[in-house]
Amino acid sequence: MSQERAEGELERLRQQISEKERELEELKPKYEEMKAREEECTRALALNQQKRQELYAKQGRGTQFTSKQDRDRWIEKELK
């Protein structure tokens, strides 16, 4: 009697495993899509942060010089 009960439990567990594997297969494409979207958003965020830093740097350089001549001298110095 206990062997029959154990076999019944084993069969029930196998069915649950099979059901969960089917659910997993159904979810995998959506997961992969969302993962790709996350990576795309991460790249876009990094790019936008880099652009923001460049704009802040440009803005800072604009206030760094008191005249066009000062700016030109600094550019010449950087080029050397």
N, C-alpha and C positions, 0 to 999 in steps of 0.2 A: 504494500500500500504506500509506503513512503517512497519507494522507487518510482511508482506511477506519479506521485505528487511532484517529485523532483524532475521527472521527465516533462510533466506539464509545465512546470515553472521554467525549465530550460527552453521549451518551445515558445512560451510567452516572451521570454527574453530575446530569443532569436527574432521573433516578429517585431519587437520594439527596436532592435538594432537595425533591422532591415528598413523599418519606417523612418528612423532617424537618418539613415544613410540616404534615402530618397529625398528627405527634406533638405539635407546638406547639398545634394546635387542641384536641387532647385534654387538654393540660395547662392551658390558659387558664382554664377554669372553676374548677379546684382552686386555681390561683394567685389568682384574684379572691376566692375564698372565704377563703383564708388571709390575703390582704391586708386584707379587711374585718374579719376576726377580730383581726388585729394592731392596727388602728385602734381597735377597740372596747376592747381591752386597754389601749392607750395612754391612752384617755380615762378608763377606770376607774382606772388607776394615778394619773393626775393628780388625779382627784377624791379618791382615798384619801389622797394626799399633802397635799392642801389640808385635808382633815378632820383629819389628824394634826397639821398646823401649828396649826389652830384649837384642838385639844385641848391642845397644849403651851402655847399662849398663855393659854388659860383656866386651866391648872394654874399657870402663872407668876403670873397675877393673883391666884389664891387665896392664894398665899404673900406677895404684895406688901403686904397690909394687915394691921395688927395687930388691928384691931377692925372691927366692922360700921360704926361711925361714920366711921372713916377711909375705908372703901370708899364709903360714901354721899357723903361730901364729894368724893371723886375723881369719882364718877359725875356729881354736880351740876356740877362744874367742866368735865367733858367735854361735858355737854349745853349749857353756855353757849358 
